[in-house]
Amino acid sequence: MIGIFSSPAIEAGAGRRGPYAAPAGAGFIRRQRLERGLTQPEAAKHCRVSLRSFQRAESGDYVDPSTRRAIERALGAAW
């Protein structure tokens, strides 16, 4: 018998949000923010983006690529 939650991406306790991996830049943004000792609101203000956009970029959710690039540059990415 196949259970309702037969997909490993939606099983409780799987430790994953879904079948898609977070973009590579998401870890960089969090690391850079923490190295600078900034809170998310402070970092968003420094990067000149809304708090919600910053939170999305840091968590790996979709944000416009130009916004992600602007955040990474403001936090010190060498482009």
KOLLUM-884463 format. One record per atom (N, C-alpha, C, O): y, x, z; atom name. Coordinates in pm, whole numbers, m for minus. Layout:
[site [Y, X, Z], 'CA']
...
//
This chain:
[site [m117, 83, 0], 'N']
[site [0, 0, 0], 'CA']
[site [125, 88, 0], 'C']
[site [132, 185, 76], 'O']
[site [220, 57, m83], 'N']
[site [344, 132, m92], 'CA']
[site [447, 66, m2], 'C']
[site [469, m55, m8], 'O']
[site [509, 147, 82], 'N']
[site [609, 96, 175], 'CA']
[site [741, 67, 104], 'C']
[site [762, 107, m11], 'O']
[site [826, 0, 174], 'N']
[site [958, m33, 120], 'CA']
[site [1036, 95, 91], 'C']
[site [1105, 105, m10], 'O']
[site [1024, 193, 180], 'N']
[site [1098, 319, 167], 'CA']
[site [1007, 427, 111], 'C']
[site [978, 526, 179], 'O']
[site [963, 410, m11], 'N']
[site [871, 506, m69], 'CA']
[site [942, 629, m125], 'C']
[site [879, 732, m148], 'O']
[site [1071, 619, m148], 'N']
[site [1146, 733, m199], 'CA']
[site [1184, 825, m84], 'C']
[site [1242, 779, 15], 'O']
[site [1154, 955, m93], 'N']
[site [1188, 1045, 17], 'CA']
[site [1339, 1057, 39], 'C']
[site [1382, 1096, 147], 'O']
[site [1420, 1023, m63], 'N']
[site [1565, 1034, m49], 'CA']
[site [1622, 928, 44], 'C']
[site [1733, 943, 95], 'O']
[site [1547, 820, 68], 'N']
[site [1600, 714, 153], 'CA']
[site [1516, 693, 279], 'C']
[site [1538, 595, 351], 'O']
[site [1423, 779, 305], 'N']
[site [1344, 767, 427], 'CA']
[site [1428, 806, 547], 'C']
[site [1507, 900, 540], 'O']
[site [1411, 735, 653], 'N']
[site [1484, 768, 776], 'CA']
[site [1440, 905, 825], 'C']
[site [1321, 936, 827], 'O']
[site [1535, 984, 864], 'N']
[site [1504, 1116, 919], 'CA']
[site [1476, 1221, 814], 'C']
[site [1430, 1331, 848], 'O']
[site [1501, 1192, 688], 'N']
[site [1474, 1289, 583], 'CA']
[site [1571, 1406, 588], 'C']
[site [1542, 1513, 535], 'O']
[site [1688, 1386, 652], 'N']
[site [1785, 1493, 664], 'CA']
[site [1866, 1517, 539], 'C']
[site [1936, 1617, 528], 'O']
[site [1857, 1425, 444], 'N']
[site [1932, 1438, 320], 'CA']
[site [2011, 1312, 296], 'C']
[site [1973, 1204, 341], 'O']
[site [2124, 1326, 225], 'N']
[site [2206, 1210, 194], 'CA']
[site [2156, 1138, 71], 'C']
[site [2187, 1020, 52], 'O']
[site [2081, 1203, m12], 'N']
[site [2034, 1142, m135], 'CA']
[site [1981, 1247, m229], 'C']
[site [1964, 1363, m189], 'O']
[site [1955, 1211, m353], 'N']
[site [1893, 1304, m446], 'CA']
[site [1989, 1410, m500], 'C']
[site [1945, 1503, m568], 'O']
[site [2118, 1398, m473], 'N']
[site [2214, 1491, m529], 'CA']
[site [2258, 1593, m424], 'C']
[site [2282, 1558, m309], 'O']
[site [2266, 1717, m465], 'N']
[site [2311, 1823, m374], 'CA']
[site [2462, 1828, m371], 'C']
[site [2528, 1790, m468], 'O']
[site [2518, 1875, m262], 'N']
[site [2663, 1891, m250], 'CA']
[site [2709, 2003, m344], 'C']
[site [2636, 2100, m364], 'O']
[site [2827, 1991, m401], 'N']
[site [2879, 2096, m488], 'CA']
[site [2895, 2227, m412], 'C']
[site [2909, 2228, m290], 'O']
[site [2891, 2336, m485], 'N']
[site [2898, 2468, m423], 'CA']
[site [3027, 2489, m345], 'C']
[site [3025, 2560, m245], 'O']
[site [3137, 2431, m388], 'N']
[site [3266, 2453, m323], 'CA']
[site [3280, 2387, m187], 'C']
[site [3368, 2423, m110], 'O']
[site [3194, 2291, m157], 'N']
[site [3207, 2216, m32], 'CA']
[site [3191, 2308, 89], 'C']
[site [3269, 2296, 184], 'O']
[site [3095, 2396, 90], 'N']
[site [3075, 2488, 202], 'CA']
[site [3189, 2587, 214], 'C']
[site [3228, 2625, 325], 'O']
[site [3243, 2629, 100], 'N']
[site [3354, 2723, 100], 'CA']
[site [3476, 2662, 169], 'C']
[site [3542, 2728, 250], 'O']
[site [3506, 2537, 136], 'N']
[site [3624, 2471, 192], 'CA']
[site [3611, 2462, 344], 'C']
[site [3706, 2494, 415], 'O']
[site [3497, 2421, 394], 'N']
[site [3478, 2410, 538], 'CA']
[site [3487, 2547, 605], 'C']
[site [3554, 2561, 708], 'O']
[site [3421, 2648, 547], 'N']
[site [3425, 2782, 604], 'CA']
[site [3568, 2836, 615], 'C']
[site [3608, 2890, 718], 'O']
[site [3644, 2819, 506], 'N']
[site [3781, 2870, 504], 'CA']
[site [3869, 2798, 606], 'C']
[site [3952, 2860, 672], 'O']
[site [3850, 2667, 618], 'N']
[site [3928, 2591, 716], 'CA']
[site [3898, 2638, 857], 'C']
[site [3990, 2657, 937], 'O']
[site [3770, 2656, 888], 'N']
[site [3731, 2698, 1022], 'CA']
[site [3776, 2841, 1052], 'C']
[site [3814, 2871, 1165], 'O']
[site [3771, 2930, 952], 'N']
[site [3816, 3068, 972], 'CA']
[site [3965, 3073, 1006], 'C']
[site [4009, 3160, 1082], 'O']
[site [4041, 2981, 951], 'N']
[site [4185, 2976, 977], 'CA']
[site [4219, 2897, 1103], 'C']
[site [4335, 2892, 1144], 'O']
[site [4118, 2836, 1165], 'N']
[site [4138, 2761, 1289], 'CA']
[site [4218, 2633, 1268], 'C']
[site [4292, 2591, 1357], 'O']
[site [4203, 2572, 1151], 'N']
[site [4278, 2451, 1119], 'CA']
[site [4192, 2327, 1143], 'C']
[site [4071, 2329, 1124], 'O']
[site [4257, 2219, 1184], 'N']
[site [4190, 2090, 1187], 'CA']
[site [4196, 2033, 1045], 'C']
[site [4269, 2085, 961], 'O']
[site [4121, 1928, 1019], 'N']
[site [4126, 1868, 886], 'CA']
[site [4266, 1816, 851], 'C']
[site [4312, 1840, 740], 'O']
[site [4336, 1747, 943], 'N']
[site [4472, 1703, 909], 'CA']
[site [4567, 1819, 881], 'C']
[site [4650, 1810, 790], 'O']
[site [4555, 1927, 957], 'N']
[site [4640, 2044, 934], 'CA']
[site [4609, 2108, 799], 'C']
[site [4700, 2146, 725], 'O']
[site [4481, 2119, 767], 'N']
[site [4441, 2180, 641], 'CA']
[site [4485, 2094, 523], 'C']
[site [4529, 2146, 420], 'O']
[site [4473, 1962, 536], 'N']
[site [4515, 1872, 429], 'CA']
[site [4665, 1886, 403], 'C']
[site [4709, 1888, 288], 'O']
[site [4742, 1896, 510], 'N']
[site [4887, 1913, 496], 'CA']
[site [4918, 2047, 429], 'C']
[site [5005, 2054, 343], 'O']
[site [4848, 2152, 471], 'N']
[site [4866, 2285, 413], 'CA']
[site [4834, 2285, 263], 'C']
[site [4901, 2351, 184], 'O']
[site [4730, 2210, 225], 'N']
[site [4687, 2205, 85], 'CA']
[site [4764, 2102, 3], 'C']
[site [4748, 2095, m119], 'O']
[site [4848, 2023, 70], 'N']
[site [4929, 1920, 6], 'CA']
[site [4846, 1813, m64], 'C']
[site [4874, 1772, m176], 'O']
[site [4742, 1768, 7], 'N']
[site [4659, 1657, m40], 'CA']
[site [4646, 1559, 76], 'C']
[site [4676, 1592, 190], 'O']
[site [4601, 1438, 45], 'N']
[site [4581, 1340, 152], 'CA']
[site [4463, 1384, 240], 'C']
[site [4376, 1459, 197], 'O']
[site [4464, 1335, 362], 'N']
[site [4356, 1367, 454], 'CA']
[site [4223, 1322, 397], 'C']
[site [4124, 1395, 404], 'O']
[site [4219, 1201, 341], 'N']
[site [4094, 1147, 288], 'CA']
[site [4042, 1232, 172], 'C']
[site [3921, 1256, 162], 'O']
[site [4131, 1278, 85], 'N']
[site [4088, 1365, m26], 'CA']
[site [4030, 1495, 28], 'C']
[site [3929, 1545, m22], 'O']
[site [4095, 1550, 130], 'N']
[site [4045, 1674, 189], 'CA']
[site [3907, 1652, 251], 'C']
[site [3817, 1734, 234], 'O']
[site [3891, 1541, 323], 'N']
[site [3763, 1511, 385], 'CA']
[site [3653, 1496, 280], 'C']
[site [3541, 1545, 299], 'O']
[site [3684, 1430, 171], 'N']
[site [3586, 1414, 63], 'CA']
[site [3547, 1548, 4], 'C']
[site [3429, 1574, m19], 'O']
[site [3645, 1633, m22], 'N']
[site [3617, 1764, m79], 'CA']
[site [3532, 1848, 16], 'C']
[site [3438, 1915, m27], 'O']
[site [3564, 1844, 144], 'N']
[site [3490, 1923, 241], 'CA']
[site [3347, 1874, 259], 'C']
[site [3256, 1954, 280], 'O']
[site [3326, 1745, 250], 'N']
[site [3191, 1691, 270], 'CA']
[site [3106, 1698, 144], 'C']
[site [2985, 1675, 149], 'O']
[site [3168, 1730, 30], 'N']
[site [3093, 1741, m94], 'CA']
[site [3094, 1614, m176], 'C']
[site [3027, 1607, m279], 'O']
[site [3168, 1512, m133], 'N']
[site [3181, 1391, m213], 'CA']
[site [3266, 1421, m335], 'C']
[site [3327, 1527, m344], 'O']
[site [3271, 1327, m428], 'N']
[site [3345, 1350, m551], 'CA']
[site [3496, 1345, m527], 'C']
[site [3548, 1252, m466], 'O']
[site [3564, 1447, m575], 'N']
[site [3709, 1447, m587], 'CA']
[site [3739, 1505, m725], 'C']
[site [3657, 1578, m781], 'O']
[site [3854, 1473, m777], 'N']
[site [3893, 1525, m907], 'CA']
[site [3884, 1678, m906], 'C']
[site [3925, 1741, m809], 'O']
[site [3830, 1738, m1012], 'N']
[site [3817, 1885, m1013], 'CA']
[site [3948, 1959, m992], 'C']
[site [3949, 2066, m931], 'O']
[site [4058, 1905, m1043], 'N']
[site [4186, 1974, m1022], 'CA']
[site [4228, 1969, m875], 'C']
[site [4291, 2063, m826], 'O']
[site [4194, 1862, m805], 'N']
[site [4223, 1852, m662], 'CA']
[site [4139, 1951, m584], 'C']
[site [4189, 2019, m494], 'O']
[site [4010, 1960, m618], 'N']
[site [3921, 2055, m552], 'CA']
[site [3971, 2198, m573], 'C']
[site [3974, 2278, m479], 'O']
[site [4011, 2229, m695], 'N']
[site [4064, 2363, m726], 'CA']
[site [4190, 2393, m646], 'C']
[site [4207, 2504, m596], 'O']
[site [4279, 2293, m635], 'N']
[site [4404, 2312, m560], 'CA']
[site [4374, 2339, m412], 'C']
[site [4438, 2423, m350], 'O']
[site [4278, 2268, m357], 'N']
[site [4240, 2289, m217], 'CA']
[site [4183, 2429, m199], 'C']
[site [4220, 2501, m106], 'O']
[site [4093, 2468, m288], 'N']
[site [4031, 2600, m277], 'CA']
[site [4135, 2711, m291], 'C']
[site [4129, 2810, m218], 'O']
[site [4228, 2696, m383], 'N']
[site [4333, 2797, m399], 'CA']
[site [4422, 2804, m277], 'C']
[site [4458, 2914, m234], 'O']
[site [4459, 2690, m221], 'N']
[site [4545, 2689, m102], 'CA']
[site [4476, 2754, 17], 'C']
[site [4542, 2808, 106], 'O']
[site [4343, 2748, 19], 'N']
[site [4268, 2808, 131], 'CA']
[site [4227, 2954, 104], 'C']
[site [4161, 3016, 187], 'O']
[site [4267, 3006, m12], 'N']
[site [4246, 3149, m35], 'CA']
[site [4140, 3188, m135], 'C']
[site [4096, 3303, m135], 'O']
[site [4096, 3096, m220], 'N']
[site [3997, 3132, m321], 'CA']
[site [4059, 3226, m424], 'C']
[site [4173, 3206, m466], 'O']
[site [3985, 3326, m464], 'N']
[site [4033, 3418, m568], 'CA']
[site [3988, 3366, m703], 'C']
[site [3871, 3379, m740], 'O']
[site [4080, 3308, m777], 'N']
[site [4046, 3253, m909], 'CA']
[site [4093, 3345, m1017], 'C']
[site [4074, 3316, m1135], 'O']
//
